[in-house]
């Protein structure tokens, strides 16, 4: 997949495509159905399948604290789209310039002049342009002028309920990883590069791999039984904490800390993927480091027991 960062990097070779646009947070089964439909239409027209997304997401730009927590950061989202066979991903910076664009300017500068779109797939609730004045109907009305085809995205359901990023966030917040996997079509994972931390975990008897989440807020919080895959690891059993470490930091930015059970391995600087399977407890503030040490030991034991008792997860 070709990643195009910004409208200024569009070239004549990028003109002529089948395109859709959206946040695609989570790249869940609803998104996958949309993208499969896009790819089928693209193949029928011998066109590359192109996805437009934004960074930050519009709701994060307008209300960063109140915006829904990210299910996937940008890298995770891009990797998921590439894995589905999308040909091109155009990431547009959502800033004051883009916010000020009228619907006509967005349509002409992005879809027409930038991408030379010949097929546009949009949700019937999609809005764009200043004051959200553009919609599917507007794009349809302009299709004759610019010579592209337009189609609305159908709704996709699971157990009679529309599949959405909101429903997926609710499942993750509740620790319902069975439902989350059903909505995603795969286990929920977080990925990232292991960075140096404060080495406190080592002092507490549980050295951890620290991973920045690269998102404003996390969709889940607490202590979890997980599996870790990365260099030297293949679905290794582990325990993970996602949160703000209230006992030692009392911060506001969530991080991911992972302790691989019953083995020692140097993961600094390496990329790992963490699969979540079971929530052990909520994050809490301990009265002392000794209490925290005892709590961590109990978490490790609980994760070890749960993973051993659920071998079905060995096949993912």
N, C-alpha and C positions, 0 to 999 in steps of 0.2 A: 504493500500500500504506500502511495506517495502522500506525505504530509506537506501541506502548503500552509505556511504560517503568514497569514495576512493577505489582504487584497493586493498589496503592492508586489507580492511575489507571483501573482497570476501571469502566465505567459500565453502567447497565441496557441501553444500546444494543448492548453487546458480548455480551450473552447470546444463546445460540442459535447454534451454529456446528459445523462439522466441524473437528477439531483433531488435530494430531500434535505430538510433542515430541522434541527431541534437540539435539545440538551442531551438526549440519549443517556441520561444518568442511570448507570447500572447495566445498560445494554441487556435488558431482561427479555423474556420471551415475546412480549408485545413488540418491543423494538426489533427483535430478530425477525418477526413476521413481516414488519414494515420493510426492513432491509432486504429480506428475501423477495418481496414483491418488487422493490426497486430494482434489484438485480435481474429479475425475470424481464421486466420492461426494458432495462438497459440492453440485455442480450438480444431481445427481439428487434432492437433498433441498431445493434452493433455499436453501442456507446459505452463509455466507461461509467460505472456507478460511482457517484460522488455524494459525499455527505458534508453538509455545512454545520458547524457548531461554533460555540462562542466560549471565550475565556477572558474574564470570569463569566459565569452564567448570568444572564440579565438580572435575575432576582438577587444574586449576590452583589451585583453592582449597585442596585438601588437600595437594598436593605441588607447589608452583609451579616449583621447579627441575627436578624429575624429570618433570613433565608433558610430553606430546608437544608439539613445536613447532606453533604455529598455521599452518595453510595460508592462512586468511583472517582478517583482523582483523574486528571487529564491523561496521564500516562496509561493508567489502567483502562480508561475508556478507549483510547487509541489502539491499544493492543487487542482489546476485544473486537473492535471494528475490523482491524486487520485480519483477525482470526476468522471472521465471517466472510472474508473475501471482498471487502469493499476496495475499490480501486484507488480512490482519492479522498482525502480528508482535508477540507479547507477550514482552518481554525481562524476565526475573525476576532480580533481584540474588541471586547465590548467596552467602549469608552465614550467620552462626551461627543466625539465626532459621529460615531455610529448611532448613539442615542438621538442625536439631532436630525438624522436623515429622515426625510419624508418617505412615505410608502413608495412613491414614484421613484425617488432617488435610489432607494434600496433595490427595487425591482430592476431598474435600468443598470445601475452600477455593479450589482452582484450577479443577478441571474442572467441578464442580457449581455452587457458589455464584458463583464468579467469572465463568466463561464460559458456564454453562448448556449444556454440551456435549451434543449430540444424536448425534454420531458421533465415536468416538475410534479413531485408528489408531496402533498401538504395535508396536515391534519385540519379538520374543519374548525378547530378551535385555535389554530395558529394565528398570531397577530404579529405585525411588524411595522416598522416606521414610527416616527414621532407620534406620541399619544396613541400608539397601537392602532393607527388608522387603516393599515393594510390587513387584508384577510384573504381567505381562499376565494371568495367571490370576486375581489378586486383582481387577483391574479388570473382568474378565469376570464374576466372582462377584457383584460389586456392581451390575452393569448392570440387573438386574431391579428393584432397589430404587430406582435413580435415573432409570431410563427412557431410557438412552442405548444406542446400538449400539456394539459393539467389534469390531475386526478386527485381525489380526496383519499385519505388513509382510512381503511376500514377499522372497526373496533375489534379487539381481540380479547377473549375472556378466558378465565380459568375458574372452574366450578361455578359458572354463572355470574362471575364478577369480573369487571374489566381489569385487565392487567395494567398496572400503573406503577410509576416510581414511588408514589405516595403509599400504595399498599405494601410495596417492598420495604420501604423505610419503617412502616409500622411493624412488620414481621421481624425485622432486625432489632428494633428497639425492644420488642418483647422477647427476644432471644429464641424466636421460633425459626430455627435454621432448616427445619424440614420444609416448611412453607416457603421460606426464602429460596431454597434450592429448587422447589417446584416452579416458582415464578421466574427464576433465573435460567433454569435448564442446566444448572451446574452448582456445585457448592459455592457459598459466598466466600470470597477471598479478599485479602488485602496484600498488596505487594509494595516492595520498596527496597532501598539500599540500607544496609546496616551501618549505623554511624556510632561514633564514640559517645558514650554517655558519662555519667558521673561515677561509674564503677561501683555504685552503691549495692547493686544486686549481688556482686561478687562478695562484698563484705557480709551480706545477709545470707550467704550460702546458696544463692540462686543466680549465677551470672546470666544476664539477659542480653539479647540482641535488640537494640533500639532502632526503631524505624519511624521516621517522620511521615505523617499521613498526607501531607501536602493538600490539605483541605481546611476550610475555616472551621467546620464542625464535623464530628464523627457521627455516623448513623447508629452506633451502638456503643455501650459503655459497660465495663465490668471485667470479670475474670472468666476465661473460657478454656475449655478443652479443645485443642486444635491439632492440626498436622502441618508440618513445615517442609517445603521442598526448596532446594537450592543447591549450590555447589557442595557436594559431599553429603547431601541429605535427599532422601526420597520418601516423602510422606512420613517423616519422623514424628513421633508423638511429642507433644509439647503442651505447655500451659502459657496463656497469653493474657496480658492486661491491656485494656484499652481505656484510657482516661487521663486525668490531669495529675495523678500521683498526689492526692491531698495530704498524705502523711509527711511527705518530704518537700513538696513544692508548693502545694496549694495554688496552682496556676489555673489558667483558663484554656490553654491550648492542649488538645488531646494528642497523646502519642501512643504508639504501639510498642510494647515490650514483650519479648518472647523468650521463654526458657525451655530449651530442648531437654527432655527428660532422660536421665540415666546415660548421658554421654557428654563428652566435652569436645567442642569443635569451634574453631576460630572462624567467625562469619564477618568480621569487620571488612567493610568495603564491598561486600558481596550482596547481590540481589536475592531476596527470598520471597516466596509466596506462602501465605499463611491461610489455610482452610479452616473455617470455623464450623464446629459441630455441636457444641453444647455449652450453655451458660452455667457457670458454677455459682456465681454470686454477683451482687452489685459491687461497685467500687465503694470503699468506705475509708474513713480516716481512723487510723489506729492511735492509741494513746501514747505509744512509745515505739522506738525502733525494735525493742525486744518483742513487743506485741506484734509488730509488723513481721518480724522474722518468723514467729510462730504461725502467723496467718499465711505467710508464703509457703511454709512447709506443709500446712494443711491443704492449701490449694494444689500443690504438686501431688500430694497423695490422692486427693479427690480426682484430679485430672487423670492420673495414672489408672485409678480404679475404673473410671468411666470409660476410658478408651479401651481398656482390656475387656470390659464387659460388653462392648459394642463392636465386635469384629466386622459387622456388616459394613462399617465405614471404611474398612481396608480397601474396598473396591471403589470408594468414593460415592 
